[in-house]
Amino acid sequence: MSDGALTADLSRRFGGLDRLYGEGAYAYLNTQVHAMVVGVGGVGSWAAEALARSGVGRITLVDLDHVAESNINRQIQACDATLGQEKIKALTNHIHSYFPSCEVTLVDAFLEPENAQDLLTRFAQSNAAYKVLLDCCDNVRAKVAMVNWAKRLGISVVLSGSAGGKSKPWLVQPADLRDTTNDPLLAKVRYTLRREHGYSKDPKKKLGVSVFYSAEQVTRSNACEPSAGLNCAGYGSVVTVTATMGMQMAAWAISQAISQNIQAGLKPSV
């Protein structure tokens, strides 16, 4: 395909971004925005999907897991053909099926406190004008590490709450971490940040940590084992909730990026 044909093709595929956000929006998202998605399961796979279909040209995917049959009900890359594949590779192949020029970096690891500094420092060194971290994992210590290192490195970050055990996607909403309810995962993150990392315990002061969560009370399956934790496998899950959370996180990231670039001269839509 010639460069001209490729340009015309991308214009047809992503031209709606310029009509919505303003002239130059697609070029900016394609060349100047770098997003890292940590955890590409029920929430993260849909966040990555939304970022790619919104023209974000550089995406880093972090996960060590493989596609299992139990993932098929909620993860966009999970199907019969991808069973057993690495989730990040299956998702990359899916993204490249409609956005072949998207630069996807694969990190075949779980982000943990021990490797968070290295992974996020390398991400911060990207030459993108706007870098954003989407935390879509279900590990408290990993979430805490991401918040702390993103703050130190000047990376925008947004956290996901619990999606397991919830069935009402209309209750998924943005909030400051201080204000979440009915979310035991984020409650533990909040407690840890306050107790171990000096975040304010004053209920009148926001923590300055952006999250998306559902205010719905958790429905625990009678089949759950107490050791199953807060993840979807332990609580049961549905794509309408996980995808909604991932889509909203991606929308937040895109909005933040566009807002920053408007300040630098992007013409907003009218």
N, C-alpha and C positions, 0 to 999 in steps of 0.2 A: 504493500500500500504506500502511495506517495505521501510526502509530508502534507501536501495540500489536501489530499483526500482524508488523511487522518485528522487534520484540523477541522475540516468540514464535518466529519463524523462526530467529533467531540462537541462541536458547536450544537449539533442537533441533539446530542444526548444530554448536554449539561447547560444548554442555553437558558433554560428556565430559571437557573440560579441568578443570572444577570437581570432577568426581567423581575425577579422578586426582590433581590437584595441591592441591585444597582450595577451599573456598568463596571466590569472588571472583577466582579465577585468570584466568578469561576476561576479566572486566572490566578487570583490571590489564593483561593482555597487549594488550587491544584499545585501551586509552586511554593507557597510561603507558609503553609500550615502543616504541622507534623503532630499526629495524635498517637498516643500509646494507649492500647487497651489491655489491661491486665485481667486475664481470665476471659476465655471466649466460650463460655457456656450459655445458659439460657438468657442471661442479660447481655453479656459481652459480645456474643456473636451478632446480635441484632444492633448493638451500638456500632460495631465495626461495619456492618452492612449499611447502616444509615450514613455513616461518615463517607464511605466509598461512593454510595449513590448520590451524595451531595458534592462529589468532586474533590474530596480531600485527597491530595496526590501522594502523601507519605503517611503510612500507617505502620506502627510497630505492634505486633501481636505477641503477648507473653502467656504461655501456658505449656504444661508438660503432659497434659492428659491426652487420651485417645478417644475416638468416637465409639460410643457404646450404644446398644439398642435402646437402652433406657433414656438416651438423649434425644431420640427422634421426636418426642412430643413437644420439644421447646427450643431446639438449637438449629439454626438455619442450615448449617453445613452437614447435619446428621441425616443420612438416608442409607438405604441398603448398600449403595455403591461405595460409601465412605466408611463403613463399619471397620474398626481396627486401625484406621488411619490416624495420624497425629491431627488433633483438632486444628492447630494453626495452619497446617499444610492444606487440609481439606477446605478451610475457610479461605485461604489465599487462592486456591484454584477456583473457588466459587466467585470471588471478587474479580479475578482476571477474566472470567467468562464474559463479563460486560464492561470491564474497565482495565484492559490489558496493560495500560501504561502506568497504573497505580504502583508506586514503589512500596512493596510490603516487606518489612524486616521481621524475621521470625526469631523469637527467643524461646528456645525449647527448654523452659524451666518454670518452676513455680517461683514467683516473687516472694521472698522471705526477708525477715529483718537482716539476715546475714548477707544477702546479695543486693538489698535495696539501694544502698549507696552507690555501688558500682553501676547497676543498671540505669538508675535515674541520672547519675552524673554523665554517663555516655549519651543518654537521651537529651540532657540539657545542652550538650555540646553540639547538637544538630544546628545547622545554619538556617533553620526555618525562622521566620519572623515571629511566629506564634506557635508555642508548644503547649499541648494540653494532655493531661493524664486522666484517663477514665478508669477508675478502680471498679472492677466488676467481679471481685473475688469474694469469698465468704470466710476469710481468715482474719480474725481480729488483729493479731500482731502484724500481719502484712499491711492491713489498712492503716494502722497507726504509723508504721514505718513510712508508708507512702505519703501520709499527711506531713510528717516531720521533714522528710527529705525534699518533697516538693516545695515546702515553705522555704527551706534553706537555699534551694537552687533557683527559686523564682519561677517555678512551673505552675501553671493553673491546674487545679485538681478538683475532681468531683467524685463523690463516693456513691456506691449503690447500697441500698438497704436490703433487708430480707425479702425475697420474693417467694420462698417456699411457704406453703401453708396458707396462701392467699389467693383469692379468686375474683376480686373486684378491681379491674384495672383502672376504673374511674377514680379510685382513691389514691393512685400513685401521684405524688406531688413533690415539688422542690421545697427545701427548707434549709435553715442553718442547723447544724448538728445538735445544737442546744435544744431545738424545738421538736425533735422527733418523738413519736409515741407508738406504742405497740410494735416496737422493733427491737427485739432482744440483741440482735447483732450490733446495731448502732449504739445501743445503750452500753454495751461492753466497750466499744470504741471510745465513746464519750467518757466513761469512767476511767479508762486507762490513760487517756490524754490528760485528764484532770489530776489523777493521782500520781502519774509517773513523769509527766512532761510539762507541768506548770501551767496548763490551761485553766482559765478562770472557773472557779466554782460558784461565782455569783450568778444566780438564775436570771438576773436582769441583763447580763452581758452576753452577747452572741459570741460563739467560738470562732467565727470566721471560717468555717469549714462547710462547703456546699455539698448537699446530699440530695438524692432522690429516694423516697421511701413510700411505703403504703401505710396509712393510718389504720388499715383493717386489722382486727385482731387475728392472731395466728390460729389456724385450725390444725390441730394435731391429729394425725392419723392414729387409729387404734393399733395399727400394725407397726408403728414406729418403735425403734429401740431407743432407750434413753441415751445411748452413746452415739446416736446418729448425728447429733449436733444441730446446727442451724441451717444446714444446706438443703437443697431441693430433694435430694434422695431421702432424707429423713422425714420431711414434712409433706411431700407431694407438691406438685407444681403444675402450672398451666401456662402455655405460651402467651396467652392474652395479657398476663401480668408481666412475665419476664421480658417480652418484646416491648411492651409499653414502657417499662423502666429503661431499657436500653435505648429506645428511640428518644425518650425525653433527655437522657444524658447526652446523646449525640447532638440533639437540638440545642442544648445549653452550650456545648462546646463550640458549635458553629456560630451561635449568636455572639458568644464572647469574642471569637476570632473576627467576625464581621464588624462588631462594635469597635474593636481596636483598629481595624483598618480604615473605618470611616474617619477616625481621627487623623489618619495619615493621608486622607484624600480620596478614598473610594466614594463615588457618587451614589448616594442612597436612592432607593426607589421612591417614587412619589405616588 
